[in-house]
Amino acid sequence: MSELKRMKLISRAILVVAVAMIIAIALSGCQIRESERVSYNISKQADNFNVTRRLTVFNMRTDKCIMQMTGKMSIQNEGNNEISVIVEVDRRRNIYQKHLIYLNEWTMYTVEDVTGASVSRYAYEVEFMPQALSPIRITTDELGEDIEQIYNGEEGAEE
């Protein structure tokens, strides 16, 4: 085999291996879990004011609710113990309000998706269990549980 043919053969082999590696790397980057995709889509819907949310801030020292907001809002954690809330007041007239909420070591906040977004078909359950708070259990109707039974303390809910 001549040297020229050998070099061409080696070049082609290197090219084939390189192309195969590029394809493998590109395809491995496409492995996004469904939950990540749904989470991204829900966040996007909420940031576009298409989802009604409830923001609740608790004082964990006194176990009292400090404030609660419900509406179509975008919530951003600004760092430095601060959250920024932009609320849609009137979409037709483009009226929005911005609220800044400062947190300290004794406060915490939760955000509930009140209306839901049409990006997920799965049921879920959220339970807040700190002993300083009254037990809260939030479920979707898809679980087939009678919500009234849950609030009455049946089916294992604490009182």
C-alpha positions in Angstrom: 0.0 0.0 0.0 1.4 3.3 -1.0 2.1 6.0 1.6 -0.5 8.3 0.0 -3.3 5.7 0.2 -2.4 5.0 3.8 -2.6 8.7 4.7 -6.0 9.0 3.0 -7.2 6.0 4.9 -6.0 7.3 8.2 -7.5 10.8 7.4 -10.9 9.2 6.6 -10.8 7.1 9.8 -10.1 10.2 11.9 -12.8 12.1 10.2 -15.4 9.3 10.8 -14.4 9.1 14.5 -14.6 12.9 14.9 -18.0 13.0 13.3 -19.2 10.1 15.4 -18.0 11.9 18.6 -19.6 15.2 17.6 -22.9 13.4 17.0 -22.7 11.5 20.3 -22.0 14.7 22.2 -24.8 16.6 20.5 -27.3 13.8 21.2 -26.3 13.4 24.8 -27.1 17.1 25.4 -30.7 16.5 24.3 -31.4 14.2 27.3 -33.7 16.6 29.2 -35.9 15.1 31.8 -39.6 15.7 31.4 -39.8 17.3 34.8 -37.2 19.8 33.9 -39.1 20.7 30.7 -42.4 21.0 32.6 -40.8 23.1 35.4 -39.3 25.5 32.8 -42.7 25.8 31.0 -44.6 26.5 34.2 -42.1 29.1 35.2 -42.3 30.7 31.8 -46.2 30.7 32.0 -46.0 32.3 35.4 -43.5 35.0 34.3 -45.8 35.8 31.4 -48.7 36.4 33.9 -50.7 33.4 32.7 -50.8 31.7 36.1 -52.5 32.8 39.3 -50.2 32.4 42.3 -50.4 32.9 46.0 -47.3 34.3 47.8 -47.3 33.9 51.6 -44.7 35.2 54.0 -44.4 33.7 57.4 -42.7 34.9 60.6 -41.2 31.6 61.9 -40.5 33.0 65.3 -44.1 33.9 66.0 -45.6 31.3 63.5 -47.8 34.0 62.1 -48.6 34.9 58.5 -47.1 38.3 57.8 -48.5 38.9 54.4 -50.2 37.2 51.5 -50.6 38.2 47.9 -52.8 36.4 45.3 -52.8 37.2 41.6 -50.9 36.9 38.4 -47.4 37.7 39.4 -43.8 37.1 38.5 -41.6 36.4 41.4 -37.8 36.6 41.3 -35.3 35.9 44.1 -33.0 38.9 44.0 -30.5 37.4 46.5 -29.5 39.4 49.6 -32.6 38.2 51.3 -34.9 40.1 48.9 -37.6 38.9 46.5 -39.1 41.0 43.8 -42.8 40.6 42.9 -44.2 42.1 39.7 -48.0 41.9 39.8 -50.3 42.3 36.7 -53.1 44.7 37.8 -54.8 45.4 34.4 -53.5 43.6 31.3 -55.7 45.7 28.9 -54.3 49.0 30.2 -50.8 47.6 30.8 -50.8 48.4 34.5 -48.3 46.5 36.7 -46.9 47.0 40.2 -43.5 46.0 41.6 -43.2 45.0 45.3 -39.9 44.3 47.1 -40.1 41.9 50.1 -37.1 41.8 52.4 -36.6 38.6 54.4 -34.5 37.8 57.5 -33.4 34.7 59.3 -36.9 34.4 60.9 -39.0 34.7 57.8 -39.8 32.3 55.0 -42.0 32.5 52.0 -44.0 30.0 49.9 -45.4 30.4 46.4 -48.4 28.3 45.4 -49.7 27.8 41.9 -53.4 28.5 42.4 -54.8 28.0 38.9 -52.2 25.6 37.4 -50.7 25.8 34.0 -51.6 23.5 31.1 -48.1 22.1 30.8 -48.3 19.0 33.0 -50.8 16.2 33.3 -49.5 14.7 36.6 -51.0 15.0 40.0 -48.9 16.2 43.0 -49.1 16.8 46.7 -47.4 19.4 48.8 -47.2 19.2 52.6 -45.9 21.8 55.0 -44.9 20.0 58.2 -43.0 22.4 60.5 -44.4 22.0 64.0 -44.7 25.8 64.4 -47.4 26.0 61.7 -50.7 24.3 61.5 -50.3 21.3 59.2 -51.3 22.2 55.7 -52.0 19.7 52.9 -52.6 20.7 49.3 -53.6 18.1 46.8 -55.0 18.1 43.3 -58.3 16.6 42.5 -56.6 14.0 40.3 -55.4 12.1 43.3 -59.0 11.0 43.9 -59.0 12.0 47.6 -61.8 13.9 49.1 -60.3 17.2 50.1 -62.8 17.7 52.9 -61.7 14.5 54.6 -58.1 15.8 54.5 -59.0 19.0 56.3 -61.1 17.1 58.8 -58.0 15.2 59.8 -58.9 11.8 58.2 -56.5 9.8 56.1 -53.4 10.4 58.2 -53.4 14.2 58.3 -52.2 15.6 61.6 -54.3 18.1 63.6 
